């Protein structure tokens, strides 16, 4: 096995190193000089610990599995007054309290074999440190009071800082995700990493969901404690906790919904109409191509569902298509199977947008929505690879030859880039 400094990219090492340096500085400074306002440190540390413990029950892929912990850390970083009295904790104590709370909360997580990874911890430390560095020096020097006062301008100032902090967190998240998608050892082999732009767009779009709730709660906590003292914390935590519970219930329903669609998609494989794993392979590649082309989260969901169910119209055929490869059929037959598939999807109660994509997947690309263009190109690629004659490079060449009418050139080139990052190999079956 390669040593750890080869397996991880310089970006990951730099982020972790910066977070570690801040953590050591924060703990060292706090231990040496003591804790300012121990009651506030204990209250916010407890809040962050409870928020981190709430990672239990998180659904796979949650953007922010500990929103209460994030909001509490941001509120402490932006805390200037408590009950009308000024506070004196600084940037390094904010980091020390955050790190201590995360360490305490990690004990039961580690015992269960779960919990946040080092990249998540480093990202949280750096984001909160950014907010504290932007706020604490200005407040402790008296500049924020002279510039903004204590009225609406001060609240707007906090909102601006939280917006900048959210942007910093999104940039860090996209950098870490890009570094994880292609380690240095694979880059040395000549493969290209995932483009940074689409990853950053995904992170920024996620801010409209739970990210905005975290930022808003952090602001309200800081302002509430400034006026009412620490008694405001438990009251202001309730809305975010209810939001987290509702979000997880929604995520659980969505996961069950996707599993149902995946089961329906496998009916063509069970019946012998399509090769094993074909629908899953097409869905994986379609999602990657859609992300490459900048589709949003809801659009990617529709694309994934349509890709899973794109061949369901074959169940209406009397005789199966050889190897399930509809890409080699005449255009009229492809459209007939697509229309049959759309009719089946509509009967299942799946979103109408999914049915539209399935119905239009065989149309000329100039008459298709982007999702249908992606499904058509990726399905054709997998069909041509499955014939065992073309291979990945030959299949791509055939797609490029068909860009005059059948396949959009931009979709084909995006597919080529996605495949290049995987070495121009088809997605494995299964």
TITI-667668 format. One record per residue (C-alpha): residue number from 0; residue in one letter; x, y, z. Coordinates in Angstrom, 2 decimals, padded with zeros to 5 digits, always signed. Example, Ala and Ser with C-alpha at 12.3 -4.5 7.8 and 13.67 -1.06 7.14 Angstrom:
<pt 0 a <+012.30 -004.50 +007.80>>
<pt 1 s <+013.67 -001.06 +007.14>>
END
This chain:
<pt 0 x <+000.00 +000.00 +000.00>>
<pt 1 x <+001.22 +003.50 -000.81>>
<pt 2 x <+002.19 +005.72 +002.13>>
<pt 3 x <-000.41 +008.18 +003.39>>
<pt 4 x <+001.34 +011.22 +001.87>>
<pt 5 x <+000.94 +009.62 -001.59>>
<pt 6 x <-002.66 +008.48 -001.13>>
<pt 7 x <-003.87 +011.98 -000.17>>
<pt 8 x <-003.70 +015.03 -002.38>>
<pt 9 x <-001.86 +018.22 -001.36>>
<pt 10 x <-005.23 +019.97 -000.94>>
<pt 11 x <-006.42 +017.47 +001.67>>
<pt 12 x <-003.11 +017.62 +003.50>>
<pt 13 x <-003.14 +021.44 +003.46>>
<pt 14 x <-006.70 +021.64 +004.80>>
<pt 15 x <-006.02 +019.10 +007.53>>
<pt 16 x <-002.71 +020.77 +008.40>>
<pt 17 x <-004.31 +024.20 +008.71>>
<pt 18 x <-007.10 +022.83 +010.90>>
<pt 19 x <-004.61 +020.96 +013.08>>
<pt 20 x <-002.49 +024.08 +013.52>>
<pt 21 x <-005.55 +026.09 +014.56>>
<pt 22 x <-006.68 +023.35 +016.93>>
<pt 23 x <-003.27 +023.17 +018.64>>
<pt 24 x <-003.07 +026.97 +018.89>>
<pt 25 x <-006.60 +027.22 +020.29>>
<pt 26 x <-006.16 +024.51 +022.91>>
<pt 27 x <-002.69 +025.72 +023.89>>
<pt 28 x <-003.75 +029.34 +024.26>>
<pt 29 x <-006.86 +028.44 +026.26>>
<pt 30 x <-005.01 +026.09 +028.60>>
<pt 31 x <-002.27 +028.66 +029.16>>
<pt 32 x <-004.43 +031.75 +029.67>>
<pt 33 x <-007.55 +030.08 +031.07>>
<pt 34 x <-011.15 +030.17 +029.91>>
<pt 35 x <-012.92 +033.52 +029.65>>
<pt 36 x <-016.57 +033.40 +030.74>>
<pt 37 x <-016.58 +029.69 +031.65>>
<pt 38 x <-020.36 +029.63 +031.83>>
<pt 39 x <-020.71 +030.73 +028.22>>
<pt 40 x <-018.00 +028.32 +027.07>>
<pt 41 x <-019.77 +025.46 +028.88>>
<pt 42 x <-023.20 +026.39 +027.52>>
<pt 43 x <-022.08 +026.66 +023.91>>
<pt 44 x <-019.80 +023.63 +024.24>>
<pt 45 x <-022.74 +021.58 +025.52>>
<pt 46 x <-024.92 +022.84 +022.69>>
<pt 47 x <-022.31 +021.88 +020.08>>
<pt 48 x <-021.83 +018.46 +021.71>>
<pt 49 x <-025.57 +017.75 +021.63>>
<pt 50 x <-025.67 +018.88 +018.02>>
<pt 51 x <-022.79 +016.59 +017.08>>
<pt 52 x <-024.42 +013.66 +018.88>>
<pt 53 x <-027.48 +014.23 +016.69>>
<pt 54 x <-025.47 +012.77 +013.79>>
<pt 55 x <-027.00 +009.46 +014.84>>
<pt 56 x <-029.73 +008.51 +012.43>>
<pt 57 x <-028.33 +010.66 +009.61>>
<pt 58 x <-029.24 +009.49 +006.12>>
<pt 59 x <-026.39 +008.69 +003.71>>
<pt 60 x <-025.30 +011.74 +001.75>>
<pt 61 x <-026.73 +014.36 +004.12>>
<pt 62 x <-025.06 +017.70 +003.47>>
<pt 63 x <-025.11 +018.71 +007.12>>
<pt 64 x <-025.80 +015.82 +009.52>>
<pt 65 x <-025.20 +018.04 +012.59>>
<pt 66 x <-026.95 +021.37 +011.89>>
<pt 67 x <-027.44 +022.23 +015.56>>
<pt 68 x <-023.73 +021.80 +016.24>>
<pt 69 x <-022.86 +023.99 +013.24>>
<pt 70 x <-025.33 +026.70 +014.27>>
<pt 71 x <-024.08 +026.67 +017.87>>
<pt 72 x <-020.45 +026.99 +016.77>>
<pt 73 x <-021.28 +029.88 +014.44>>
<pt 74 x <-023.29 +031.62 +017.17>>
<pt 75 x <-020.37 +031.38 +019.60>>
<pt 76 x <-017.99 +032.70 +016.93>>
<pt 77 x <-020.30 +035.71 +016.38>>
<pt 78 x <-021.16 +036.33 +020.04>>
<pt 79 x <-020.32 +039.85 +021.19>>
<pt 80 x <-022.72 +040.48 +024.07>>
<pt 81 x <-024.60 +038.29 +026.50>>
<pt 82 x <-027.58 +039.75 +028.34>>
<pt 83 x <-026.40 +043.22 +027.38>>
<pt 84 x <-022.90 +042.72 +028.79>>
<pt 85 x <-019.83 +042.48 +026.52>>
<pt 86 x <-017.99 +039.17 +026.23>>
<pt 87 x <-014.22 +038.80 +026.05>>
<pt 88 x <-013.60 +035.37 +024.52>>
<pt 89 x <-011.51 +035.49 +021.37>>
<pt 90 x <-010.88 +033.50 +018.22>>
<pt 91 x <-008.66 +030.87 +019.82>>
<pt 92 x <-011.15 +030.13 +022.60>>
<pt 93 x <-013.89 +029.66 +020.00>>
<pt 94 x <-011.72 +027.04 +018.29>>
<pt 95 x <-010.86 +025.38 +021.61>>
<pt 96 x <-014.52 +025.08 +022.66>>
<pt 97 x <-015.51 +023.74 +019.23>>
<pt 98 x <-012.73 +021.16 +019.20>>
<pt 99 x <-013.41 +020.03 +022.77>>
<pt 100 x <-017.11 +019.59 +022.03>>
<pt 101 x <-016.35 +017.59 +018.89>>
<pt 102 x <-013.91 +015.37 +020.77>>
<pt 103 x <-016.45 +014.68 +023.52>>
<pt 104 x <-019.19 +013.93 +020.97>>
<pt 105 x <-016.89 +011.67 +018.95>>
<pt 106 x <-016.49 +009.13 +021.80>>
<pt 107 x <-019.91 +007.43 +021.36>>
<pt 108 x <-019.63 +007.77 +017.57>>
<pt 109 x <-016.26 +006.00 +017.54>>
<pt 110 x <-017.70 +003.29 +019.81>>
<pt 111 x <-020.37 +002.69 +017.15>>
<pt 112 x <-017.85 +002.81 +014.32>>
<pt 113 x <-019.32 +005.99 +012.83>>
<pt 114 x <-018.99 +009.73 +013.20>>
<pt 115 x <-017.44 +012.53 +011.16>>
<pt 116 x <-014.23 +011.91 +009.25>>
<pt 117 x <-011.11 +014.05 +009.58>>
<pt 118 x <-012.03 +016.09 +006.51>>
<pt 119 x <-015.42 +017.00 +007.99>>
<pt 120 x <-013.83 +018.01 +011.29>>
<pt 121 x <-011.17 +020.09 +009.51>>
<pt 122 x <-013.80 +021.77 +007.36>>
<pt 123 x <-015.89 +022.70 +010.42>>
<pt 124 x <-012.87 +024.10 +012.29>>
<pt 125 x <-011.73 +026.22 +009.35>>
<pt 126 x <-015.22 +027.57 +008.60>>
<pt 127 x <-015.93 +028.53 +012.21>>
<pt 128 x <-012.43 +029.99 +012.55>>
<pt 129 x <-013.10 +032.13 +009.47>>
<pt 130 x <-016.28 +033.53 +011.06>>
<pt 131 x <-014.51 +034.16 +014.36>>
<pt 132 x <-011.55 +035.89 +012.71>>
<pt 133 x <-013.91 +038.16 +010.76>>
<pt 134 x <-015.96 +039.10 +013.86>>
<pt 135 x <-014.07 +038.85 +017.15>>
<pt 136 x <-011.20 +041.32 +016.42>>
<pt 137 x <-013.69 +043.91 +015.13>>
<pt 138 x <-015.94 +043.51 +018.15>>
<pt 139 x <-013.20 +043.39 +020.81>>
<pt 140 x <-011.55 +046.50 +019.37>>
<pt 141 x <-014.86 +048.39 +019.45>>
<pt 142 x <-014.90 +049.00 +015.72>>
<pt 143 x <-018.09 +047.04 +015.04>>
<pt 144 x <-019.95 +049.10 +017.66>>
<pt 145 x <-018.75 +052.38 +016.19>>
<pt 146 x <-019.44 +051.28 +012.61>>
<pt 147 x <-022.74 +049.42 +012.97>>
<pt 148 x <-024.12 +050.18 +016.44>>
<pt 149 x <-026.57 +047.71 +018.02>>
<pt 150 x <-029.52 +048.06 +015.65>>
<pt 151 x <-030.45 +046.60 +012.26>>
<pt 152 x <-027.07 +047.45 +010.76>>
<pt 153 x <-025.42 +045.16 +013.31>>
<pt 154 x <-027.80 +042.31 +012.39>>
<pt 155 x <-027.07 +042.91 +008.71>>
<pt 156 x <-023.35 +042.83 +009.50>>
<pt 157 x <-023.77 +039.38 +011.11>>
<pt 158 x <-025.76 +038.14 +008.11>>
<pt 159 x <-023.03 +039.31 +005.73>>
<pt 160 x <-020.40 +037.52 +007.81>>
<pt 161 x <-022.47 +034.34 +007.81>>
<pt 162 x <-022.86 +034.59 +004.04>>
<pt 163 x <-019.10 +034.87 +003.65>>
<pt 164 x <-018.64 +031.96 +006.05>>
<pt 165 x <-021.08 +029.84 +004.05>>
<pt 166 x <-019.17 +030.70 +000.87>>
<pt 167 x <-015.89 +029.74 +002.56>>
<pt 168 x <-017.41 +026.43 +003.69>>
<pt 169 x <-018.70 +025.70 +000.18>>
<pt 170 x <-015.28 +026.40 -001.34>>
<pt 171 x <-013.63 +024.07 +001.19>>
<pt 172 x <-016.24 +021.37 +000.63>>
<pt 173 x <-015.80 +021.46 -003.14>>
<pt 174 x <-012.01 +021.37 -002.82>>
<pt 175 x <-012.09 +018.35 -000.52>>
<pt 176 x <-014.64 +016.51 -002.67>>
<pt 177 x <-012.58 +017.14 -005.81>>
<pt 178 x <-009.45 +015.87 -004.08>>
<pt 179 x <-011.24 +012.72 -002.87>>
<pt 180 x <-012.62 +011.85 -006.31>>
<pt 181 x <-009.17 +011.33 -007.80>>
<pt 182 x <-006.19 +010.71 -005.51>>
<pt 183 x <-002.67 +011.64 -006.55>>
<pt 184 x <-001.81 +008.07 -007.57>>
<pt 185 x <-004.54 +008.13 -010.23>>
<pt 186 x <-003.56 +011.60 -011.43>>
<pt 187 x <-000.05 +010.26 -011.97>>
<pt 188 x <-001.60 +007.72 -014.34>>
<pt 189 x <-002.84 +010.56 -016.55>>
<pt 190 x <-006.49 +010.71 -015.41>>
<pt 191 x <-008.13 +014.11 -014.96>>
<pt 192 x <-009.93 +015.19 -011.77>>
<pt 193 x <-013.59 +016.14 -011.56>>
<pt 194 x <-014.04 +019.79 -012.66>>
<pt 195 x <-014.19 +022.15 -009.71>>
<pt 196 x <-017.03 +024.30 -011.10>>
<pt 197 x <-019.85 +021.72 -010.95>>
<pt 198 x <-018.80 +020.63 -007.46>>
<pt 199 x <-018.83 +024.22 -006.20>>
<pt 200 x <-022.25 +024.77 -007.79>>
<pt 201 x <-023.58 +021.73 -005.92>>
<pt 202 x <-022.22 +023.07 -002.63>>
<pt 203 x <-023.68 +026.53 -003.23>>
<pt 204 x <-027.07 +025.09 -004.18>>
<pt 205 x <-027.10 +023.09 -000.96>>
<pt 206 x <-026.95 +026.38 +000.98>>
<pt 207 x <-030.54 +027.05 +000.00>>
<pt 208 x <-031.66 +024.08 +002.10>>
<pt 209 x <-030.30 +023.14 +005.49>>
<pt 210 x <-027.38 +025.53 +005.01>>
<pt 211 x <-029.64 +028.59 +005.10>>
<pt 212 x <-031.38 +027.24 +008.23>>
<pt 213 x <-028.00 +026.80 +009.96>>
<pt 214 x <-026.88 +030.34 +009.08>>
<pt 215 x <-030.19 +031.89 +010.12>>
<pt 216 x <-030.23 +030.00 +013.42>>
<pt 217 x <-026.62 +030.97 +014.15>>
<pt 218 x <-027.49 +034.65 +013.62>>
<pt 219 x <-030.64 +034.49 +015.73>>
<pt 220 x <-028.77 +032.68 +018.53>>
<pt 221 x <-026.03 +035.32 +018.63>>
<pt 222 x <-028.59 +038.16 +018.67>>
<pt 223 x <-030.88 +036.40 +021.15>>
<pt 224 x <-028.11 +035.71 +023.65>>
<pt 225 x <-026.90 +039.30 +023.25>>
<pt 226 x <-030.27 +040.53 +024.52>>
<pt 227 x <-031.65 +037.75 +026.76>>
<pt 228 x <-028.52 +035.90 +027.86>>
<pt 229 x <-027.92 +032.16 +027.79>>
<pt 230 x <-031.60 +031.40 +028.48>>
<pt 231 x <-032.26 +032.16 +024.82>>
<pt 232 x <-030.24 +029.14 +023.63>>
<pt 233 x <-032.70 +026.30 +024.44>>
<pt 234 x <-035.62 +028.27 +023.04>>
<pt 235 x <-033.86 +029.11 +019.79>>
<pt 236 x <-032.65 +025.52 +019.29>>
<pt 237 x <-036.15 +024.08 +018.96>>
<pt 238 x <-036.95 +025.30 +015.39>>
<pt 239 x <-033.71 +023.89 +013.99>>
<pt 240 x <-034.21 +020.56 +015.77>>
<pt 241 x <-037.72 +020.30 +014.31>>
<pt 242 x <-036.31 +021.17 +010.87>>
<pt 243 x <-033.68 +018.45 +011.21>>
<pt 244 x <-036.28 +015.83 +012.20>>
<pt 245 x <-038.54 +016.81 +009.30>>
<pt 246 x <-035.63 +016.75 +006.85>>
<pt 247 x <-034.58 +013.27 +007.94>>
<pt 248 x <-038.10 +011.97 +007.59>>
<pt 249 x <-038.26 +013.44 +004.10>>
<pt 250 x <-034.86 +011.90 +003.27>>
<pt 251 x <-036.03 +008.50 +004.52>>
<pt 252 x <-039.16 +008.69 +002.35>>
<pt 253 x <-037.06 +009.74 -000.64>>
<pt 254 x <-034.66 +006.82 -000.08>>
<pt 255 x <-037.58 +004.38 +000.02>>
<pt 256 x <-039.00 +006.00 -003.12>>
<pt 257 x <-035.71 +005.55 -004.97>>
<pt 258 x <-035.45 +001.93 -003.85>>
<pt 259 x <-038.94 +001.31 -005.23>>
<pt 260 x <-037.97 +002.83 -008.58>>
<pt 261 x <-034.78 +000.77 -008.66>>
<pt 262 x <-036.81 -002.38 -008.01>>
<pt 263 x <-039.18 -001.52 -010.86>>
<pt 264 x <-036.20 -000.90 -013.13>>
<pt 265 x <-034.81 -004.35 -012.37>>
<pt 266 x <-037.99 -005.98 -013.67>>
<pt 267 x <-036.57 -005.84 -017.21>>
<pt 268 x <-033.46 -007.69 -016.04>>
<pt 269 x <-035.44 -010.31 -014.15>>
<pt 270 x <-037.64 -010.86 -017.21>>
<pt 271 x <-034.54 -011.29 -019.39>>
<pt 272 x <-035.12 -008.21 -021.56>>
<pt 273 x <-031.95 -006.32 -020.56>>
<pt 274 x <-028.51 -007.40 -019.33>>
<pt 275 x <-027.82 -007.56 -015.61>>
<pt 276 x <-026.85 -004.18 -014.16>>
<pt 277 x <-027.64 -002.22 -017.33>>
<pt 278 x <-030.12 +000.19 -015.69>>
<pt 279 x <-027.79 +000.87 -012.76>>
<pt 280 x <-024.82 +001.49 -015.03>>
<pt 281 x <-026.80 +003.93 -017.17>>
<pt 282 x <-028.12 +005.72 -014.06>>
<pt 283 x <-024.62 +006.12 -012.58>>
<pt 284 x <-023.16 +007.48 -015.81>>
<pt 285 x <-026.17 +009.74 -016.49>>
<pt 286 x <-025.89 +011.30 -013.03>>
<pt 287 x <-022.17 +011.92 -013.53>>
<pt 288 x <-022.75 +013.47 -016.97>>
<pt 289 x <-025.62 +015.59 -015.65>>
<pt 290 x <-023.44 +016.89 -012.83>>
<pt 291 x <-020.69 +017.59 -015.38>>
<pt 292 x <-023.16 +019.68 -017.38>>
<pt 293 x <-024.32 +021.67 -014.36>>
<pt 294 x <-027.76 +020.18 -013.65>>
<pt 295 x <-029.23 +021.09 -010.27>>
<pt 296 x <-030.17 +018.64 -007.52>>
<pt 297 x <-033.86 +018.20 -008.52>>
<pt 298 x <-032.87 +017.87 -012.19>>
<pt 299 x <-030.31 +015.20 -011.29>>
<pt 300 x <-032.99 +013.31 -009.37>>
<pt 301 x <-035.33 +013.29 -012.38>>
<pt 302 x <-032.43 +012.24 -014.60>>
<pt 303 x <-031.47 +009.37 -012.30>>
<pt 304 x <-035.05 +008.06 -012.08>>
<pt 305 x <-035.51 +008.30 -015.85>>
<pt 306 x <-032.21 +006.51 -016.44>>
<pt 307 x <-033.23 +003.69 -014.10>>
<pt 308 x <-036.57 +003.25 -015.89>>
<pt 309 x <-035.54 +004.06 -019.46>>
<pt 310 x <-035.92 +000.44 -020.68>>
<pt 311 x <-039.15 -000.41 -018.89>>
<pt 312 x <-041.06 -000.13 -022.17>>
<pt 313 x <-039.44 -003.38 -023.30>>
<pt 314 x <-041.77 -005.24 -020.95>>
<pt 315 x <-044.54 -004.56 -023.51>>
<pt 316 x <-042.67 -006.40 -026.28>>
<pt 317 x <-043.59 -009.92 -027.29>>
<pt 318 x <-040.03 -010.83 -028.29>>
<pt 319 x <-037.07 -009.36 -026.36>>
<pt 320 x <-034.59 -007.15 -028.18>>
<pt 321 x <-031.29 -009.05 -028.64>>
<pt 322 x <-029.13 -008.22 -025.59>>
<pt 323 x <-031.62 -005.48 -024.74>>
<pt 324 x <-029.69 -003.09 -027.00>>
<pt 325 x <-032.30 -000.61 -028.23>>
<pt 326 x <-029.59 +001.69 -029.63>>
<pt 327 x <-029.15 -000.63 -032.61>>
<pt 328 x <-032.86 -000.73 -033.51>>
<pt 329 x <-034.48 +001.39 -036.23>>
<pt 330 x <-035.49 +004.87 -035.09>>
<pt 331 x <-039.22 +004.15 -035.36>>
<pt 332 x <-038.90 +001.06 -033.15>>
<pt 333 x <-036.85 +003.01 -030.60>>
<pt 334 x <-039.54 +005.67 -030.39>>
<pt 335 x <-042.28 +003.07 -030.03>>
<pt 336 x <-040.50 +001.40 -027.10>>
<pt 337 x <-039.85 +004.80 -025.52>>
<pt 338 x <-043.53 +005.74 -025.73>>
<pt 339 x <-044.51 +002.39 -024.23>>
<pt 340 x <-042.05 +003.02 -021.42>>
<pt 341 x <-043.46 +006.48 -020.75>>
<pt 342 x <-046.95 +005.02 -020.51>>
<pt 343 x <-045.75 +002.44 -017.99>>
<pt 344 x <-043.99 +005.11 -015.91>>
<pt 345 x <-047.15 +007.22 -015.81>>
<pt 346 x <-049.08 +004.22 -014.47>>
<pt 347 x <-046.61 +003.76 -011.60>>
<pt 348 x <-047.30 +007.20 -010.16>>
<pt 349 x <-043.71 +008.41 -010.61>>
<pt 350 x <-043.18 +012.12 -011.30>>
<pt 351 x <-044.53 +013.16 -014.71>>
<pt 352 x <-041.18 +014.74 -015.58>>
<pt 353 x <-039.59 +011.28 -015.42>>
<pt 354 x <-042.20 +009.92 -017.83>>
<pt 355 x <-041.53 +012.78 -020.26>>
<pt 356 x <-037.80 +012.01 -020.30>>
<pt 357 x <-038.48 +008.30 -020.88>>
<pt 358 x <-040.91 +009.10 -023.71>>
<pt 359 x <-038.55 +011.50 -025.48>>
<pt 360 x <-035.31 +009.56 -025.10>>
<pt 361 x <-035.47 +008.27 -028.70>>
<pt 362 x <-036.32 +011.59 -030.38>>
<pt 363 x <-033.76 +013.61 -032.38>>
<pt 364 x <-031.71 +015.49 -029.80>>
<pt 365 x <-032.82 +018.93 -031.01>>
<pt 366 x <-036.37 +018.01 -029.95>>
<pt 367 x <-035.38 +016.64 -026.54>>
<pt 368 x <-034.88 +018.19 -023.10>>
<pt 369 x <-031.34 +017.92 -021.80>>
<pt 370 x <-032.13 +014.98 -019.50>>
<pt 371 x <-033.47 +012.93 -022.40>>
<pt 372 x <-030.36 +013.76 -024.46>>
<pt 373 x <-028.16 +012.45 -021.67>>
<pt 374 x <-030.19 +009.25 -021.23>>
<pt 375 x <-030.10 +008.54 -024.96>>
<pt 376 x <-026.33 +009.02 -025.29>>
<pt 377 x <-025.42 +007.05 -022.16>>
<pt 378 x <-027.82 +004.21 -022.98>>
<pt 379 x <-026.35 +003.96 -026.47>>
<pt 380 x <-022.83 +003.90 -025.04>>
<pt 381 x <-023.66 +001.05 -022.65>>
<pt 382 x <-025.51 -000.86 -025.37>>
<pt 383 x <-022.59 -000.56 -027.80>>
<pt 384 x <-020.09 -001.60 -025.14>>
<pt 385 x <-022.29 -004.56 -024.22>>
<pt 386 x <-022.22 -005.91 -027.76>>
<pt 387 x <-018.54 -006.70 -027.24>>
<pt 388 x <-017.62 -005.38 -030.68>>
<pt 389 x <-016.92 -001.69 -030.21>>
<pt 390 x <-015.38 -001.36 -026.77>>
<pt 391 x <-015.39 +001.97 -024.90>>
<pt 392 x <-013.37 +003.90 -027.49>>
<pt 393 x <-015.31 +002.43 -030.40>>
<pt 394 x <-018.62 +003.19 -028.70>>
<pt 395 x <-017.61 +006.81 -028.15>>
<pt 396 x <-016.53 +007.07 -031.77>>
<pt 397 x <-019.92 +005.82 -032.93>>
<pt 398 x <-021.64 +008.37 -030.68>>
<pt 399 x <-019.52 +011.14 -032.18>>
<pt 400 x <-020.46 +009.99 -035.69>>
<pt 401 x <-024.13 +010.31 -034.68>>
<pt 402 x <-023.92 +013.87 -033.36>>
<pt 403 x <-025.46 +015.23 -036.54>>
<pt 404 x <-028.94 +014.03 -035.55>>
<pt 405 x <-029.09 +011.53 -032.72>>
<pt 406 x <-026.74 +012.71 -029.98>>
<pt 407 x <-025.95 +016.22 -028.78>>
<pt 408 x <-022.20 +016.91 -029.21>>
<pt 409 x <-021.90 +018.56 -025.78>>
<pt 410 x <-023.44 +015.51 -024.08>>
<pt 411 x <-021.09 +013.13 -025.89>>
<pt 412 x <-018.04 +015.19 -024.93>>
<pt 413 x <-019.21 +015.41 -021.32>>
<pt 414 x <-019.62 +011.63 -021.32>>
<pt 415 x <-016.10 +011.29 -022.73>>
<pt 416 x <-014.69 +013.44 -019.92>>
<pt 417 x <-016.52 +011.43 -017.28>>
<pt 418 x <-015.24 +008.19 -018.77>>
<pt 419 x <-011.71 +009.60 -019.04>>
<pt 420 x <-011.67 +010.09 -015.28>>
<pt 421 x <-012.46 +006.39 -014.96>>
<pt 422 x <-009.96 +005.27 -017.56>>
<pt 423 x <-012.48 +004.89 -020.42>>
<pt 424 x <-013.91 +001.74 -018.89>>
<pt 425 x <-017.59 +000.91 -018.62>>
<pt 426 x <-019.24 +000.99 -015.21>>
<pt 427 x <-018.86 -002.52 -013.77>>
<pt 428 x <-021.94 -004.74 -013.88>>
<pt 429 x <-024.07 -005.39 -010.84>>
END
